[in-house]
Amino acid sequence: MSRTQWYWPVVVIWLAGIGAAGQFAKISVTFDQIGLLYPEAGASLGFALSILGTAGILLGVVSGVLASRIGIRRTLIGGLALSAVVSLVQALGLSFDAFLVSRVVEGLAHLAIVVAAPALIARVAPEEKRAFSLTLWGTFFGVAFALFAWAGRPLVASYGVQAMFLAHAIWMAGSVVAVSLFKPPEDAPSAPGGLSVGGLLKRHWEIYRSPFLNAAAVGWLFYTFCFVSLLTLIPPFIAPEWRTFTVGAMPFMSMVSSMTLGVWLLRYLSVLQVIVCGFLASAGAAAMLLILPGAPLVCLIFAGALGLIQGASFALVPVLNETAADRADANGVFAQAGNLGNTIGTPVLLGVLAVSGYCGMIVVILAALLAGAFAHLGLARARARKSVIR
């Protein structure tokens, strides 16, 4: 692939990633309308959103192993195609139970996309553009939520929820076509075998033990634990006149910080140093929130600091792992950690909030951010020791 044409595949994969994030956003942003569509669901309606992450928690590492054997590009195309079919079926109208089943299948498609896409970006982008390209990839969730808020809700208001499902199906089908138009060189296939239960368990153990394969995932667990839960639980503590603006601006601030300050810092610091700086800056902002509870400006600073972690974490995978198979495995455990953090963060902090109030919640967030920084530093020391032994 021409070194001057790297940007086209990267943008195509990024757009496909926005569609993958849309699998979450199409339910989250229009949750009230989903409730009207399924009034019989009651308290079970929350599963319509959370069940999507189940596949990532249970099968994150498995998906990485499979992707490295099937082929990264084929895995991405398969995930996009399956997502398009599921959204199309949802647009036809389903009972609530059938809709939940479709969301489980959609979770498998989401997992295939988020494991394969960053690995493919790392392959098609030249080395000097790789960190920038993966930082761009790291914005896909924020962009998707903004897009569905700005365009999805008006579409639903005018034509109903099924129209949004149909639009999402068309987006994913278009992504299948676009990704199919470029053909990066395939890496040598992984060695056969290892797909038995024993082989998969052994590979899980190898990945969890490796400070190269698990580094990005360990930090990502602390990041996702804090970010989604804070967005969910901080609004009542923000002044009502600033609440809507602040909560809406926080994901946008994170995205802007990642693509501006984060990219600039990568010119002078290593990817790992940018991540650690992001954790420490976020911890500092959390400490400020103890002094200034719910202050809108501090909330935006907090989100901006988290943006440094967001983009650089994706860029860390190819820095530490050279082969496509290792990158797929690292992205698999990365997806697993992210889904786990998103799933447990809000319930844990909600429990802390009920027992210890606002200050207790912020202290736990502060502790998690510091733990993320020290975990990365500890893993860096472990990698240094392994390099010396080698």
Contacts in CASP RR format, 6 or more apart in sequence:
PFRMAT RR
TARGET T0000
AUTHOR 0000-0000-0000
METHOD contacts of the structure
MODEL  1
MSRTQWYWPVVVIWLAGIGAAGQFAKISVTFDQIGLLYPEAGASLGFALS
ILGTAGILLGVVSGVLASRIGIRRTLIGGLALSAVVSLVQALGLSFDAFL
VSRVVEGLAHLAIVVAAPALIARVAPEEKRAFSLTLWGTFFGVAFALFAW
AGRPLVASYGVQAMFLAHAIWMAGSVVAVSLFKPPEDAPSAPGGLSVGGL
LKRHWEIYRSPFLNAAAVGWLFYTFCFVSLLTLIPPFIAPEWRTFTVGAM
PFMSMVSSMTLGVWLLRYLSVLQVIVCGFLASAGAAAMLLILPGAPLVCL
IFAGALGLIQGASFALVPVLNETAADRADANGVFAQAGNLGNTIGTPVLL
GVLAVSGYCGMIVVILAALLAGAFAHLGLARARARKSVIR
1 9 0 8 1.000
1 124 0 8 1.000
1 182 0 8 1.000
1 184 0 8 1.000
1 185 0 8 1.000
3 126 0 8 1.000
6 124 0 8 1.000
6 125 0 8 1.000
6 126 0 8 1.000
6 129 0 8 1.000
6 133 0 8 1.000
8 182 0 8 1.000
9 120 0 8 1.000
9 121 0 8 1.000
9 124 0 8 1.000
9 182 0 8 1.000
9 184 0 8 1.000
10 121 0 8 1.000
10 124 0 8 1.000
10 125 0 8 1.000
10 133 0 8 1.000
10 136 0 8 1.000
10 137 0 8 1.000
12 175 0 8 1.000
12 178 0 8 1.000
12 179 0 8 1.000
12 181 0 8 1.000
12 182 0 8 1.000
13 76 0 8 1.000
13 117 0 8 1.000
13 120 0 8 1.000
13 121 0 8 1.000
13 124 0 8 1.000
13 137 0 8 1.000
13 179 0 8 1.000
14 121 0 8 1.000
14 136 0 8 1.000
14 137 0 8 1.000
14 139 0 8 1.000
14 140 0 8 1.000
15 175 0 8 1.000
15 178 0 8 1.000
16 76 0 8 1.000
16 80 0 8 1.000
16 113 0 8 1.000
16 117 0 8 1.000
16 172 0 8 1.000
16 175 0 8 1.000
16 178 0 8 1.000
16 179 0 8 1.000
17 113 0 8 1.000
17 114 0 8 1.000
17 117 0 8 1.000
17 137 0 8 1.000
17 140 0 8 1.000
17 144 0 8 1.000
17 175 0 8 1.000
18 140 0 8 1.000
18 143 0 8 1.000
18 144 0 8 1.000
18 147 0 8 1.000
18 171 0 8 1.000
19 83 0 8 1.000
19 140 0 8 1.000
19 144 0 8 1.000
19 168 0 8 1.000
19 171 0 8 1.000
19 172 0 8 1.000
19 175 0 8 1.000
20 83 0 8 1.000
20 109 0 8 1.000
20 110 0 8 1.000
20 113 0 8 1.000
20 114 0 8 1.000
20 117 0 8 1.000
20 140 0 8 1.000
20 144 0 8 1.000
21 140 0 8 1.000
21 141 0 8 1.000
21 142 0 8 1.000
21 143 0 8 1.000
21 144 0 8 1.000
21 145 0 8 1.000
22 144 0 8 1.000
22 145 0 8 1.000
22 148 0 8 1.000
22 168 0 8 1.000
23 52 0 8 1.000
23 83 0 8 1.000
23 106 0 8 1.000
23 107 0 8 1.000
23 109 0 8 1.000
23 110 0 8 1.000
23 168 0 8 1.000
24 49 0 8 1.000
24 52 0 8 1.000
24 110 0 8 1.000
24 141 0 8 1.000
24 144 0 8 1.000
24 145 0 8 1.000
25 144 0 8 1.000
25 145 0 8 1.000
25 147 0 8 1.000
25 148 0 8 1.000
25 149 0 8 1.000
26 148 0 8 1.000
26 152 0 8 1.000
26 164 0 8 1.000
26 165 0 8 1.000
26 168 0 8 1.000
27 34 0 8 1.000
27 48 0 8 1.000
27 49 0 8 1.000
27 52 0 8 1.000
28 49 0 8 1.000
28 145 0 8 1.000
28 148 0 8 1.000
29 145 0 8 1.000
29 148 0 8 1.000
29 149 0 8 1.000
29 152 0 8 1.000
29 153 0 8 1.000
30 148 0 8 1.000
30 152 0 8 1.000
30 153 0 8 1.000
30 156 0 8 1.000
30 161 0 8 1.000
30 164 0 8 1.000
31 45 0 8 1.000
31 49 0 8 1.000
33 156 0 8 1.000
33 160 0 8 1.000
33 161 0 8 1.000
34 45 0 8 1.000
34 48 0 8 1.000
34 161 0 8 1.000
35 41 0 8 1.000
35 45 0 8 1.000
37 161 0 8 1.000
38 45 0 8 1.000
38 48 0 8 1.000
38 96 0 8 1.000
38 99 0 8 1.000
40 96 0 8 1.000
41 48 0 8 1.000
41 96 0 8 1.000
44 96 0 8 1.000
47 100 0 8 1.000
47 103 0 8 1.000
48 99 0 8 1.000
48 100 0 8 1.000
48 103 0 8 1.000
50 343 0 8 1.000
51 100 0 8 1.000
51 103 0 8 1.000
51 104 0 8 1.000
52 103 0 8 1.000
52 104 0 8 1.000
52 106 0 8 1.000
52 107 0 8 1.000
52 110 0 8 1.000
53 107 0 8 1.000
53 110 0 8 1.000
53 339 0 8 1.000
53 342 0 8 1.000
53 343 0 8 1.000
54 104 0 8 1.000
54 107 0 8 1.000
54 339 0 8 1.000
55 104 0 8 1.000
55 107 0 8 1.000
55 108 0 8 1.000
55 110 0 8 1.000
55 111 0 8 1.000
55 339 0 8 1.000
56 63 0 8 1.000
56 107 0 8 1.000
56 110 0 8 1.000
56 111 0 8 1.000
56 335 0 8 1.000
56 336 0 8 1.000
56 339 0 8 1.000
57 336 0 8 1.000
57 339 0 8 1.000
57 340 0 8 1.000
57 343 0 8 1.000
59 108 0 8 1.000
59 111 0 8 1.000
59 336 0 8 1.000
60 111 0 8 1.000
60 115 0 8 1.000
60 332 0 8 1.000
60 333 0 8 1.000
60 335 0 8 1.000
60 336 0 8 1.000
60 339 0 8 1.000
61 200 0 8 1.000
61 203 0 8 1.000
61 204 0 8 1.000
61 207 0 8 1.000
61 329 0 8 1.000
61 332 0 8 1.000
61 333 0 8 1.000
61 336 0 8 1.000
62 200 0 8 1.000
63 111 0 8 1.000
63 112 0 8 1.000
63 115 0 8 1.000
63 332 0 8 1.000
63 335 0 8 1.000
64 115 0 8 1.000
64 328 0 8 1.000
64 329 0 8 1.000
64 331 0 8 1.000
64 332 0 8 1.000
65 194 0 8 1.000
65 195 0 8 1.000
65 200 0 8 1.000
65 203 0 8 1.000
65 328 0 8 1.000
65 329 0 8 1.000
66 75 0 8 1.000
66 195 0 8 1.000
67 75 0 8 1.000
67 112 0 8 1.000
67 115 0 8 1.000
67 116 0 8 1.000
67 119 0 8 1.000
67 328 0 8 1.000
67 331 0 8 1.000
67 332 0 8 1.000
68 190 0 8 1.000
68 324 0 8 1.000
68 325 0 8 1.000
68 328 0 8 1.000
68 329 0 8 1.000
69 189 0 8 1.000
69 190 0 8 1.000
69 192 0 8 1.000
69 195 0 8 1.000
71 116 0 8 1.000
71 186 0 8 1.000
71 189 0 8 1.000
71 324 0 8 1.000
72 116 0 8 1.000
72 119 0 8 1.000
72 120 0 8 1.000
72 123 0 8 1.000
72 186 0 8 1.000
72 187 0 8 1.000
72 324 0 8 1.000
72 328 0 8 1.000
73 116 0 8 1.000
73 120 0 8 1.000
73 179 0 8 1.000
73 183 0 8 1.000
73 184 0 8 1.000
73 186 0 8 1.000
75 112 0 8 1.000
75 115 0 8 1.000
75 116 0 8 1.000
76 112 0 8 1.000
76 113 0 8 1.000
76 116 0 8 1.000
76 117 0 8 1.000
76 120 0 8 1.000
76 179 0 8 1.000
77 176 0 8 1.000
77 179 0 8 1.000
77 180 0 8 1.000
78 109 0 8 1.000
78 112 0 8 1.000
78 176 0 8 1.000
79 108 0 8 1.000
79 109 0 8 1.000
79 112 0 8 1.000
79 113 0 8 1.000
79 116 0 8 1.000
80 109 0 8 1.000
80 113 0 8 1.000
80 172 0 8 1.000
80 173 0 8 1.000
80 175 0 8 1.000
80 176 0 8 1.000
80 179 0 8 1.000
81 172 0 8 1.000
81 173 0 8 1.000
81 176 0 8 1.000
82 105 0 8 1.000
82 106 0 8 1.000
82 108 0 8 1.000
82 109 0 8 1.000
82 112 0 8 1.000
83 106 0 8 1.000
83 109 0 8 1.000
83 110 0 8 1.000
83 113 0 8 1.000
83 172 0 8 1.000
84 169 0 8 1.000
84 170 0 8 1.000
84 172 0 8 1.000
84 173 0 8 1.000
84 174 0 8 1.000
84 175 0 8 1.000
84 176 0 8 1.000
85 169 0 8 1.000
86 102 0 8 1.000
86 105 0 8 1.000
86 106 0 8 1.000
86 109 0 8 1.000
87 106 0 8 1.000
87 165 0 8 1.000
87 166 0 8 1.000
87 168 0 8 1.000
87 169 0 8 1.000
87 172 0 8 1.000
88 165 0 8 1.000
88 166 0 8 1.000
88 169 0 8 1.000
89 102 0 8 1.000
90 99 0 8 1.000
90 102 0 8 1.000
90 162 0 8 1.000
90 165 0 8 1.000
91 162 0 8 1.000
91 163 0 8 1.000
91 165 0 8 1.000
91 166 0 8 1.000
91 169 0 8 1.000
92 162 0 8 1.000
93 162 0 8 1.000
94 102 0 8 1.000
111 332 0 8 1.000
111 335 0 8 1.000
114 331 0 8 1.000
114 335 0 8 1.000
115 328 0 8 1.000
115 331 0 8 1.000
115 332 0 8 1.000
115 335 0 8 1.000
116 328 0 8 1.000
116 331 0 8 1.000
117 137 0 8 1.000
118 134 0 8 1.000
118 137 0 8 1.000
118 314 0 8 1.000
118 317 0 8 1.000
118 327 0 8 1.000
118 331 0 8 1.000
119 317 0 8 1.000
119 324 0 8 1.000
119 327 0 8 1.000
119 328 0 8 1.000
119 331 0 8 1.000
120 184 0 8 1.000
121 130 0 8 1.000
121 133 0 8 1.000
121 134 0 8 1.000
121 137 0 8 1.000
122 130 0 8 1.000
122 133 0 8 1.000
122 134 0 8 1.000
122 317 0 8 1.000
122 318 0 8 1.000
122 327 0 8 1.000
123 184 0 8 1.000
123 185 0 8 1.000
123 187 0 8 1.000
123 324 0 8 1.000
124 182 0 8 1.000
124 184 0 8 1.000
125 132 0 8 1.000
125 133 0 8 1.000
125 134 0 8 1.000
130 315 0 8 1.000
130 318 0 8 1.000
131 263 0 8 1.000
131 266 0 8 1.000
131 271 0 8 1.000
131 312 0 8 1.000
131 315 0 8 1.000
131 319 0 8 1.000
132 263 0 8 1.000
132 266 0 8 1.000
134 311 0 8 1.000
134 314 0 8 1.000
134 315 0 8 1.000
134 317 0 8 1.000
134 318 0 8 1.000
135 258 0 8 1.000
135 259 0 8 1.000
135 262 0 8 1.000
135 263 0 8 1.000
135 266 0 8 1.000
135 311 0 8 1.000
135 312 0 8 1.000
135 314 0 8 1.000
135 315 0 8 1.000
136 259 0 8 1.000
137 311 0 8 1.000
137 314 0 8 1.000
138 258 0 8 1.000
138 310 0 8 1.000
138 311 0 8 1.000
138 314 0 8 1.000
139 255 0 8 1.000
139 258 0 8 1.000
139 259 0 8 1.000
139 310 0 8 1.000
139 311 0 8 1.000
141 251 0 8 1.000
142 251 0 8 1.000
142 252 0 8 1.000
142 254 0 8 1.000
142 255 0 8 1.000
143 255 0 8 1.000
145 251 0 8 1.000
146 251 0 8 1.000
146 252 0 8 1.000
146 255 0 8 1.000
148 164 0 8 1.000
149 248 0 8 1.000
152 164 0 8 1.000
152 167 0 8 1.000
155 163 0 8 1.000
155 164 0 8 1.000
155 167 0 8 1.000
156 163 0 8 1.000
156 164 0 8 1.000
187 323 0 8 1.000
187 324 0 8 1.000
187 325 0 8 1.000
190 325 0 8 1.000
193 199 0 8 1.000
194 200 0 8 1.000
194 202 0 8 1.000
194 203 0 8 1.000
203 329 0 8 1.000
206 213 0 8 1.000
207 213 0 8 1.000
207 214 0 8 1.000
207 329 0 8 1.000
207 330 0 8 1.000
207 333 0 8 1.000
208 214 0 8 1.000
208 333 0 8 1.000
211 378 0 8 1.000
211 379 0 8 1.000
211 380 0 8 1.000
211 382 0 8 1.000
211 383 0 8 1.000
211 386 0 8 1.000
212 320 0 8 1.000
212 321 0 8 1.000
212 326 0 8 1.000
212 330 0 8 1.000
212 383 0 8 1.000
212 386 0 8 1.000
213 320 0 8 1.000
213 321 0 8 1.000
213 326 0 8 1.000
213 329 0 8 1.000
213 330 0 8 1.000
213 333 0 8 1.000
214 330 0 8 1.000
214 333 0 8 1.000
214 379 0 8 1.000
215 316 0 8 1.000
215 320 0 8 1.000
215 376 0 8 1.000
215 379 0 8 1.000
215 380 0 8 1.000
215 383 0 8 1.000
216 313 0 8 1.000
216 314 0 8 1.000
216 316 0 8 1.000
216 317 0 8 1.000
216 320 0 8 1.000
216 330 0 8 1.000
216 334 0 8 1.000
217 330 0 8 1.000
217 332 0 8 1.000
217 333 0 8 1.000
217 334 0 8 1.000
217 336 0 8 1.000
217 337 0 8 1.000
217 338 0 8 1.000
218 337 0 8 1.000
218 372 0 8 1.000
218 375 0 8 1.000
218 376 0 8 1.000
218 379 0 8 1.000
219 275 0 8 1.000
219 279 0 8 1.000
219 309 0 8 1.000
219 313 0 8 1.000
219 337 0 8 1.000
219 372 0 8 1.000
219 375 0 8 1.000
219 376 0 8 1.000
220 313 0 8 1.000
220 334 0 8 1.000
220 337 0 8 1.000
220 338 0 8 1.000
221 337 0 8 1.000
221 338 0 8 1.000
221 340 0 8 1.000
221 341 0 8 1.000
222 279 0 8 1.000
222 368 0 8 1.000
222 369 0 8 1.000
222 371 0 8 1.000
222 372 0 8 1.000
222 375 0 8 1.000
223 306 0 8 1.000
223 309 0 8 1.000
223 310 0 8 1.000
223 313 0 8 1.000
223 338 0 8 1.000
223 372 0 8 1.000
224 337 0 8 1.000
224 338 0 8 1.000
224 339 0 8 1.000
224 340 0 8 1.000
224 341 0 8 1.000
224 342 0 8 1.000
224 345 0 8 1.000
225 341 0 8 1.000
225 344 0 8 1.000
225 345 0 8 1.000
225 348 0 8 1.000
225 368 0 8 1.000
226 282 0 8 1.000
226 306 0 8 1.000
226 345 0 8 1.000
226 365 0 8 1.000
226 368 0 8 1.000
226 369 0 8 1.000
227 254 0 8 1.000
227 303 0 8 1.000
227 306 0 8 1.000
228 341 0 8 1.000
228 342 0 8 1.000
228 345 0 8 1.000
228 346 0 8 1.000
229 345 0 8 1.000
229 346 0 8 1.000
229 348 0 8 1.000
229 349 0 8 1.000
229 350 0 8 1.000
229 365 0 8 1.000
230 302 0 8 1.000
230 349 0 8 1.000
230 365 0 8 1.000
231 247 0 8 1.000
231 250 0 8 1.000
231 251 0 8 1.000
232 346 0 8 1.000
233 346 0 8 1.000
233 349 0 8 1.000
233 350 0 8 1.000
233 353 0 8 1.000
233 361 0 8 1.000
234 247 0 8 1.000
234 294 0 8 1.000
234 299 0 8 1.000
235 243 0 8 1.000
235 247 0 8 1.000
237 293 0 8 1.000
237 294 0 8 1.000
237 358 0 8 1.000
238 246 0 8 1.000
238 247 0 8 1.000
238 294 0 8 1.000
238 296 0 8 1.000
238 299 0 8 1.000
239 294 0 8 1.000
239 296 0 8 1.000
242 296 0 8 1.000
245 296 0 8 1.000
246 296 0 8 1.000
246 299 0 8 1.000
246 300 0 8 1.000
249 300 0 8 1.000
249 303 0 8 1.000
250 299 0 8 1.000
250 300 0 8 1.000
250 302 0 8 1.000
250 303 0 8 1.000
251 303 0 8 1.000
253 300 0 8 1.000
253 303 0 8 1.000
253 304 0 8 1.000
254 303 0 8 1.000
254 304 0 8 1.000
254 306 0 8 1.000
254 307 0 8 1.000
254 310 0 8 1.000
255 307 0 8 1.000
255 310 0 8 1.000
256 304 0 8 1.000
257 303 0 8 1.000
257 304 0 8 1.000
257 305 0 8 1.000
257 306 0 8 1.000
257 307 0 8 1.000
257 308 0 8 1.000
258 307 0 8 1.000
258 308 0 8 1.000
258 310 0 8 1.000
258 311 0 8 1.000
258 312 0 8 1.000
261 304 0 8 1.000
261 308 0 8 1.000
262 274 0 8 1.000
262 307 0 8 1.000
262 308 0 8 1.000
262 311 0 8 1.000
262 312 0 8 1.000
265 273 0 8 1.000
265 274 0 8 1.000
265 277 0 8 1.000
265 308 0 8 1.000
266 274 0 8 1.000
266 312 0 8 1.000
266 315 0 8 1.000
269 277 0 8 1.000
270 319 0 8 1.000
271 312 0 8 1.000
271 315 0 8 1.000
271 316 0 8 1.000
271 319 0 8 1.000
272 312 0 8 1.000
272 316 0 8 1.000
272 319 0 8 1.000
272 376 0 8 1.000
272 380 0 8 1.000
274 308 0 8 1.000
274 312 0 8 1.000
275 308 0 8 1.000
275 309 0 8 1.000
275 312 0 8 1.000
275 313 0 8 1.000
275 316 0 8 1.000
275 376 0 8 1.000
276 373 0 8 1.000
276 376 0 8 1.000
276 377 0 8 1.000
277 308 0 8 1.000
278 305 0 8 1.000
278 306 0 8 1.000
278 307 0 8 1.000
278 308 0 8 1.000
278 309 0 8 1.000
278 373 0 8 1.000
279 309 0 8 1.000
279 369 0 8 1.000
279 370 0 8 1.000
279 372 0 8 1.000
279 373 0 8 1.000
279 376 0 8 1.000
280 369 0 8 1.000
280 370 0 8 1.000
280 373 0 8 1.000
281 305 0 8 1.000
281 308 0 8 1.000
282 302 0 8 1.000
282 305 0 8 1.000
282 306 0 8 1.000
282 309 0 8 1.000
282 369 0 8 1.000
283 366 0 8 1.000
283 369 0 8 1.000
283 370 0 8 1.000
283 373 0 8 1.000
284 305 0 8 1.000
284 366 0 8 1.000
285 298 0 8 1.000
285 301 0 8 1.000
285 302 0 8 1.000
285 305 0 8 1.000
286 302 0 8 1.000
286 362 0 8 1.000
286 365 0 8 1.000
286 366 0 8 1.000
286 369 0 8 1.000
287 366 0 8 1.000
288 295 0 8 1.000
288 298 0 8 1.000
288 301 0 8 1.000
288 302 0 8 1.000
289 295 0 8 1.000
289 298 0 8 1.000
289 299 0 8 1.000
289 302 0 8 1.000
289 362 0 8 1.000
290 359 0 8 1.000
290 362 0 8 1.000
290 363 0 8 1.000
290 366 0 8 1.000
292 298 0 8 1.000
293 358 0 8 1.000
313 334 0 8 1.000
317 327 0 8 1.000
317 330 0 8 1.000
317 331 0 8 1.000
317 334 0 8 1.000
318 327 0 8 1.000
320 330 0 8 1.000
320 383 0 8 1.000
321 327 0 8 1.000
321 329 0 8 1.000
321 330 0 8 1.000
348 364 0 8 1.000
349 361 0 8 1.000
349 364 0 8 1.000
349 365 0 8 1.000
352 360 0 8 1.000
352 361 0 8 1.000
352 364 0 8 1.000
353 360 0 8 1.000
353 361 0 8 1.000
356 363 0 8 1.000
END
